[in-house]
Amino acid sequence: MEANAYRKTTLPNGLRVLTAPMPHTSSVAVSIYLGAGSRYETKAQAGLSHFIEHLCFKGTEHRPTPQEVFQVIDSVGGTINAATDRELTVFDCKVARPHFQLALDVLADLIRRPLFAPDQLEMERRVIMEELAMVADSPAQQVDVLLDETLWPEQPLGREVAGSEATVSALSREMAIDYLHRQYVPNNTVISIAGATDHQEAVDLVEAALGDWPRGVPSGWFPAVNGQRAPRAAVKHKTTEQAHLSLAVRALPLRHPDRYALSLLSVILGEGMSSRLTLELRERRGLCYDVHSYVSYFQDAGAFAIYAGVDPTNARETLSALLAELARLRDEPVPEEELARAKELAKGRLLLRMEDTRAVSDWLGAQELLAGRLRTVDEVAALIDAVTSEDLRRVAGQLIVSDQLNLAIVGPFRSDRRFLSLLHL
């Protein structure tokens, strides 16, 4: 996506429309991003954003049954889906070029005219209970939930996006309608379109579908709180064949100028089969099959995390090895050759994503909603290239510190005592 490859128009009701024409493609992808997610919920509302996202597919004024909602897109070979995260909810549809207007019509129907029929609401409540049970039965997913609870205790960032059995059981139709009317408003929404279309056609079709959508006064998100002064560890006992370890430190918010340096630190440490963690823990020591690192960015906070699944008898050795690699990343300069490889991996991964219309529409929509500005792929590549070895050492030195360590373990352990004593760098 080169400079000037996208355009933006804001409609009178505040709805932002972004487009990226891709004339070589045969598809159009439409993404509708809304400022709605678990960070917008009180404790009693936990899981409400996710619940509403599900309910929107259970019947609308124009398509009263779930079958009709999905069938209209299936019948033209398209795909439609949605997802809820902490800071956004997104509805996606991808269709062949002749069905662009149909995709817009269906998505507009979902977000503006859901029925929330009582019988469908209760049906979907049971579905979400099964989703929560599936997470509880998956130690690798459960350790992610436990890590968030440890990093962000007693606040929205630390809660499971889908809520809990207790909170989902208490969500009412009235709560859903009130939240929908408050958060699902055009001045809290971005619609991004990529593929075989041009900007003016897209704007005209969006205005026809959503131009009469009335503005509202959406609520903001709850800020992150950090009162950590010492390492933390949390263990959930589960009789498993593997111990699942997640280790993290608090990191940088989305718009921080050092975010590209941090992303490269993660690439070097644990992204890809030639990363340090893979080479040390898998190839040299044979401790694990899956070990990796990742970075989470939020509006006002972030996390730099590592995951490993290992034999329980090797859990302490694995934790010591993870901590040693974090300390090495902080204390030793990254060789220029290794940094150059990491940059090419990061840029190449980004460029390959941009071949897909849906990836491009998501690229536009997420940036506009969360960051309030758009960077082209070329701009991001230049920012990645500008990172120096000294930048990496400076950022690592600021973030990788003992008193900000957080450890979560799911496995056959009753206590955190054997692990907490290891949490120092």
C-alpha positions, 0 to 999 in steps of 0.5 A: 500500500503506497502513499496515497493508496487509501482515501478517507471521507467522514460523513455528516453523521461522523461515520468515517469511510476509508478505502484502498482500491486494489484493481487487480483483485476480484473481491471486495472486503468490508470491515466495520470497526466499532469502539466497543469491547471489554474495556468499555464494560463495568464488572457487572457487564463483563462479556456484554460486548461479545454477547452483542456481537453474537446476537447481531447474527441471530436475526435482523429486521430484514433477515429475521433468522440466523439462517437468512443472515448467513445464507445470503452471503453463503449463496454468493460464495462470500464470507462473513464473520465478527470478533470482539476484543478489548478495545474494538468489535469488528464485523467483516464481509468479503465477497466477489466484486458484483456483490459489494452492495449486498455485503454492505446491506447485510453488515448495515442490517446487523449493526443497526437492526438486530432483533435480540429476540428473547428466544435467540438471546437465551439460545446464544447465552448457552452457546457462549457458555459452551465457548467459555467451557471450551476455554476452560478445557484448553490449558493453552488458552486458560493460561492466557486468561490467567496471565491477563488476570495477573497483569491487570488485576481487578480491571477490565484489561484483566477480564476474559473478553467473553466474561464469566459464567456468572456475568453472562448468566446475568446479562439481560436483553435490556442491557444489550439494547442500551449498550447497542444504542450507546456504542453502536453509533456512527461517530464511534465507527469506522468502515474500511473497504479494500478491493475492486472498487473506487473511493467515490463508489464506496462512499456513495454506497455507504452513505446510502446504507448508513447515512441516516444513522443518527449520531450518539454519545458513546462511553469511553474505555476504562484506563489501565491501572498499574500498582505492581511493585514486585514480581507476581505468580499465579498457578491454576491446578489442572491435571495435564500432560504439559505445564503451560507457562506464560511470562510477561512484563508490562510494555508500551501503548499503541502510539508509543514511538518505541513500539517498532523497537519493541516489536523487533525485540519480540521477533528476535526473542520468539517469533519464527523458527530461527528466533532465540527461544526456539533455537535455545529451548526447542533445538538445543535443549529439547524442552518444548514443542511450542515456545514463542513471544508476542506483544500486545498493544492497547491505548494506554498500556501493553504487554511483552509476553512469552509462552511455553508448553513443557513437561511438568518436570521441566517447568522450573528449568524452562522458566529459568531458561526463559528468564535467562533469554530475557536477561540476555536480550536486555544486557547484550547488544543485538548483533547488526546481522540479527537485527537486519534479519528481524527487520526483513522478517517483520517487513516481509510478513507485513507485505505478504498480509497486504495481498489479501483484501480483507487484511487491507481493510482490517489494516485501515479500520484498526489503525483509524479506530485505535490510533486515529491516523493511518500509516501506509505499509511503506511508512511502517517499513521505514519506521522498522528500518530506522530502529537501531541496536541501541534503540533495542537495548534502551527499550529492553533496559526500560521494560525488562525489569524484575519487579514487573515480571508476571508469571502464569502457569496452568498444570499439575501444581498446587502452589506458586512457591517453587516458581516465585523464587525464580522470578528475578533478572 
